[in-house]
Amino acid sequence: MEELTTIVGHLAPDLDCLTAIWILVRFGGARNATLQFVPAGQTLHHRPPDEDPHIIHVDTGGGRFDHHRPDAQGLCAAELVRRSVAPDDEALARMVKQVNQIDNATAPRGSQGFFNVNALVAGYNLLFPNRPHHVAYAMLPNLDAWYEHEQRQIQLEKAFARRVEFETPWGLGIALDGDDGGSSKLAYRHGAVLYAYRNEKGWMGIAARSRSNVDLSPVYRDLRIIDRDADWYLHPGKRMLLCGTPKAPPRSPSRLTLDELVRVIQGEALFLDRSSSVADRHR
């Protein structure tokens, strides 16, 4: 099937058309498919859209993967393809839900205020106004990246169920072990003012809401004493304290456990022997 498949979209392909193509390529066994583009609403060689099983029309032609049919109102081409090709993929469902909202102008107010994936598609169409193939091939890796992001979000949400909640001088804190810090948004959404984490590499961090009155300077001072061998970095805004990130891997990671870090945040740094470093205690 892979070598014989032709996927047909419309000229100046939009996000919906491109996502439908991408789903067929990545999940539908059409990795080596040939791409063709026709004026919107038309079909390849003006033949019935579903006449040849090896020619798949998306978002054009009125066939099974064109949502411009009366029985597909409120849907999009990508959703029709998803239901046919990968109906049980949760990350893909989340992704296509957003495509559907954009395509049907039902996205939440303000969600499209910044540069976004729809603007990216528009930019590619401006770069390649007469070369829809270029637009499609340029967007495929972007859609790959978006899908990986959605998969990561699902993992974070599952990990978030194992969170530890604690009180801080500034309000609710949430801590998570085995995560890389990507759950801060989930923590803030849950009502936390501060989020702390330790990942599987031993990298640690503390982050506070941007508009909070949190000042992590005292925590930083305590860490410089009890965990002095570790590469702790206090952000100039005083609301972020890090020891290891993908941007700046630590030369010396922290030896603290997440529970110990929480106790330092709570102002209980004296529970450790100030005359020796954490590294000394773990030797």
SEMIFI-42344 format. One line per 10 residues: their letters; for each residue y negated, z negated, x of C-alpha. Coordinates in Angstrom, 2 decimals. Layout:
# residues N
A> Y,Z,X ~ ...
This chain:
# residues 283
MEELTTIVGH> 0.00,0.00,0.00 ~ -2.38,-0.97,2.78 ~ -2.56,2.47,4.41 ~ -2.90,4.37,1.12 ~ -5.51,2.22,-0.60 ~ -9.04,3.43,-1.24 ~ -11.58,0.94,-2.56 ~ -14.49,2.44,-4.46 ~ -17.78,0.59,-4.94 ~ -21.25,1.69,-5.92
LAPDLDCLTA> -24.12,2.87,-3.73 ~ -26.50,0.17,-2.45 ~ -23.71,-2.36,-2.97 ~ -24.81,-5.79,-4.17 ~ -23.22,-9.17,-3.45 ~ -20.79,-8.87,-6.35 ~ -19.53,-5.44,-5.30 ~ -19.22,-6.51,-1.67 ~ -17.39,-9.72,-2.51 ~ -14.94,-7.82,-4.69
IWILVRFGGA> -14.25,-5.44,-1.80 ~ -13.87,-8.37,0.60 ~ -11.34,-10.15,-1.66 ~ -9.19,-7.03,-1.82 ~ -9.39,-6.62,1.97 ~ -8.69,-10.24,2.86 ~ -6.37,-11.37,0.05 ~ -5.19,-8.21,-1.66 ~ -3.26,-6.46,1.12 ~ -5.93,-3.79,1.61
RNATLQFVPA> -6.95,-4.63,5.17 ~ -6.85,-0.99,6.26 ~ -8.34,0.40,3.07 ~ -10.76,3.31,3.10 ~ -14.11,2.55,1.48 ~ -15.88,5.03,-0.76 ~ -19.14,4.65,-2.67 ~ -20.33,6.44,-5.78 ~ -23.43,6.21,-8.00 ~ -23.29,3.07,-10.15
GQTLHHRPPD> -21.18,3.53,-13.24 ~ -19.32,6.55,-11.91 ~ -15.83,6.97,-10.44 ~ -14.42,8.80,-7.45 ~ -14.17,12.51,-8.26 ~ -15.07,11.60,-11.86 ~ -11.46,10.66,-12.57 ~ -10.42,7.75,-14.86 ~ -11.00,4.51,-12.89 ~ -7.43,3.18,-13.03
EDPHIIHVDT> -5.58,6.47,-12.99 ~ -4.30,6.16,-9.42 ~ -2.97,2.69,-8.39 ~ -4.01,3.40,-4.80 ~ -7.66,4.00,-5.76 ~ -9.31,0.74,-6.80 ~ -12.77,0.80,-8.36 ~ -14.86,-2.37,-8.25 ~ -18.14,-3.00,-10.08 ~ -18.30,0.60,-11.26
GGGRFDHHRP> -16.48,3.07,-13.49 ~ -15.57,0.81,-16.40 ~ -12.09,0.00,-15.13 ~ -10.19,-3.27,-14.81 ~ -12.45,-4.58,-12.02 ~ -15.76,-3.58,-13.61 ~ -17.44,-6.38,-15.57 ~ -19.76,-3.97,-17.37 ~ -17.15,-3.70,-20.11 ~ -17.77,-5.43,-23.48
DAQGLCAAEL> -14.74,-7.68,-22.96 ~ -15.96,-8.95,-19.56 ~ -19.41,-10.25,-20.45 ~ -20.50,-13.24,-18.39 ~ -18.10,-12.39,-15.59 ~ -18.54,-10.32,-12.43 ~ -16.39,-7.84,-10.55 ~ -15.53,-10.38,-7.86 ~ -14.26,-12.80,-10.50 ~ -12.08,-10.12,-12.07
VRRSVAPDDE> -10.60,-9.29,-8.67 ~ -10.13,-12.98,-7.80 ~ -8.20,-13.64,-11.01 ~ -5.91,-10.72,-10.23 ~ -5.42,-11.24,-6.50 ~ -5.79,-14.97,-5.67 ~ -6.19,-17.02,-8.86 ~ -5.08,-20.32,-7.29 ~ -7.33,-20.36,-4.22 ~ -9.78,-23.22,-4.80
ALARMVKQVN> -12.19,-22.28,-2.01 ~ -12.32,-18.70,-3.24 ~ -12.91,-19.88,-6.81 ~ -15.91,-21.95,-5.68 ~ -17.31,-19.05,-3.72 ~ -16.93,-16.52,-6.52 ~ -18.41,-18.96,-9.04 ~ -21.65,-18.79,-7.06 ~ -21.42,-14.99,-6.84 ~ -20.98,-14.89,-10.61
QIDNATAPRG> -24.04,-17.10,-11.14 ~ -26.15,-14.90,-8.88 ~ -24.92,-11.69,-10.48 ~ -25.56,-12.95,-14.01 ~ -28.85,-14.69,-13.15 ~ -27.47,-18.10,-14.13 ~ -27.82,-19.82,-10.75 ~ -29.43,-23.29,-10.93 ~ -33.20,-23.23,-10.71 ~ -34.40,-23.50,-7.12
SQGFFNVNAL> -31.00,-22.70,-5.61 ~ -32.21,-19.28,-4.42 ~ -35.54,-20.44,-3.06 ~ -34.69,-20.02,0.62 ~ -33.13,-17.16,2.52 ~ -29.62,-16.88,1.15 ~ -26.57,-14.64,1.00 ~ -28.13,-12.45,-1.70 ~ -31.18,-11.91,0.49 ~ -28.86,-11.07,3.38
VAGYNLLFPN> -27.25,-8.31,1.32 ~ -30.70,-6.99,0.39 ~ -31.65,-6.98,4.06 ~ -28.58,-4.97,5.02 ~ -29.35,-2.46,2.29 ~ -32.86,-2.12,3.71 ~ -31.44,-1.59,7.20 ~ -28.87,0.94,6.01 ~ -30.34,2.51,2.84 ~ -28.09,5.56,2.94
RPHHVAYAML> -25.06,4.00,4.64 ~ -23.26,1.67,2.20 ~ -20.25,1.60,4.51 ~ -22.40,-0.10,7.14 ~ -23.56,-2.67,4.58 ~ -19.99,-3.43,3.58 ~ -18.64,-3.75,7.12 ~ -21.62,-5.89,8.16 ~ -21.03,-8.27,5.24 ~ -17.28,-8.77,5.66
PNLDAWYEHE> -17.57,-11.37,8.47 ~ -20.39,-13.12,6.60 ~ -18.12,-13.50,3.60 ~ -15.36,-14.74,5.91 ~ -17.74,-17.41,7.18 ~ -18.77,-18.39,3.65 ~ -15.12,-18.79,2.67 ~ -14.45,-21.00,5.69 ~ -17.44,-23.12,4.69 ~ -16.04,-23.59,1.18
QRQIQLEKAF> -12.66,-24.57,2.61 ~ -14.38,-27.10,4.84 ~ -16.27,-28.57,1.88 ~ -13.01,-29.13,0.03 ~ -11.59,-30.93,3.07 ~ -14.69,-33.10,3.31 ~ -14.52,-34.06,-0.34 ~ -10.88,-35.11,0.03 ~ -11.74,-37.13,3.15 ~ -14.70,-38.68,1.34
ARRVEFETPW> -12.28,-40.45,-0.99 ~ -11.35,-42.64,2.02 ~ -14.94,-43.74,2.60 ~ -15.98,-47.29,3.42 ~ -19.06,-48.65,1.66 ~ -21.13,-51.40,3.24 ~ -24.53,-53.04,2.98 ~ -27.28,-52.34,5.50 ~ -30.80,-53.75,5.90 ~ -32.03,-50.58,4.14
GLGIALDGDD> -29.52,-50.25,1.31 ~ -26.08,-48.79,0.75 ~ -24.24,-47.42,3.77 ~ -21.16,-45.22,3.76 ~ -18.83,-44.79,6.73 ~ -16.03,-42.31,7.26 ~ -13.40,-42.10,9.99 ~ -11.86,-38.79,11.04 ~ -14.79,-36.59,10.04 ~ -17.43,-34.72,12.02
GGSSKLAYRH> -20.48,-35.83,10.06 ~ -20.47,-33.07,7.49 ~ -20.15,-35.54,4.63 ~ -23.69,-36.91,4.92 ~ -24.77,-34.87,1.90 ~ -21.89,-36.30,-0.09 ~ -22.87,-39.80,1.01 ~ -26.49,-39.32,-0.03 ~ -25.38,-37.82,-3.33 ~ -23.31,-40.96,-3.83
GAVLYAYRNE> -26.42,-43.10,-3.46 ~ -26.19,-44.05,0.22 ~ -29.31,-44.36,2.34 ~ -27.31,-44.26,5.57 ~ -24.12,-42.52,6.69 ~ -21.97,-43.35,9.73 ~ -18.92,-41.54,11.04 ~ -16.39,-41.37,13.81 ~ -14.35,-38.18,14.27 ~ -10.98,-37.52,15.82
KGWMGIAARS> -12.60,-36.77,19.20 ~ -14.25,-40.18,19.21 ~ -17.70,-38.73,18.63 ~ -19.84,-41.00,16.48 ~ -23.08,-40.80,14.61 ~ -25.44,-42.47,12.17 ~ -27.79,-40.55,9.91 ~ -30.26,-41.75,7.30 ~ -32.01,-40.01,4.44 ~ -34.98,-38.03,5.69
RSNVDLSPVY> -37.46,-39.79,3.39 ~ -36.11,-43.27,3.87 ~ -37.76,-46.12,5.79 ~ -34.77,-46.46,8.12 ~ -35.58,-47.05,11.78 ~ -32.47,-47.09,13.94 ~ -34.28,-48.27,17.06 ~ -32.82,-51.82,16.87 ~ -29.32,-50.38,16.45 ~ -29.91,-48.14,19.44
RDLRIIDRDA> -31.07,-51.09,21.56 ~ -27.95,-53.06,20.67 ~ -25.70,-50.10,21.43 ~ -27.35,-49.64,24.83 ~ -26.21,-53.19,25.61 ~ -22.75,-53.45,24.10 ~ -21.76,-49.79,24.57 ~ -23.85,-49.02,27.62 ~ -21.47,-46.49,29.19 ~ -21.60,-44.20,26.15
DWYLHPGKRM> -24.08,-41.32,25.74 ~ -25.94,-42.54,22.68 ~ -28.99,-40.49,21.72 ~ -31.72,-41.63,19.35 ~ -33.49,-38.76,17.63 ~ -37.32,-38.95,17.85 ~ -37.47,-39.41,14.06 ~ -35.54,-42.70,14.48 ~ -33.24,-41.82,11.56 ~ -30.42,-40.24,13.55
LLCGTPKAPP> -28.31,-41.79,16.30 ~ -25.59,-39.73,17.93 ~ -22.89,-39.98,20.54 ~ -21.31,-36.55,20.76 ~ -21.90,-33.37,18.77 ~ -20.75,-29.74,19.14 ~ -24.26,-29.02,20.47 ~ -24.09,-31.81,23.04 ~ -20.58,-33.08,23.86 ~ -20.84,-36.53,25.46
RSPSRLTLDE> -20.10,-37.08,29.10 ~ -18.95,-40.57,28.09 ~ -17.86,-41.03,24.46 ~ -18.19,-44.35,22.72 ~ -15.30,-46.81,22.79 ~ -16.40,-48.45,19.55 ~ -14.25,-48.35,16.45 ~ -15.91,-47.34,13.21 ~ -15.67,-50.93,11.98 ~ -17.47,-52.14,15.11
LVRVIQGEAL> -20.20,-49.55,14.64 ~ -20.68,-50.69,11.05 ~ -21.06,-54.26,12.21 ~ -23.70,-53.20,14.75 ~ -25.60,-51.40,11.98 ~ -25.45,-54.57,9.90 ~ -27.10,-56.50,12.73 ~ -23.98,-58.28,13.92 ~ -24.09,-57.00,17.48 ~ -23.65,-60.54,18.83
FLDRSSSVAD> -20.01,-60.48,17.78 ~ -19.44,-58.58,21.02 ~ -19.78,-60.15,24.43 ~ -23.18,-58.97,25.66 ~ -22.13,-59.68,29.23 ~ -19.55,-56.88,29.23 ~ -19.45,-53.30,27.99 ~ -17.13,-51.99,25.34 ~ -15.44,-49.97,28.06 ~ -14.63,-53.24,29.87
RHR> -13.04,-54.66,26.73 ~ -10.78,-51.64,26.32 ~ -9.54,-51.49,29.88
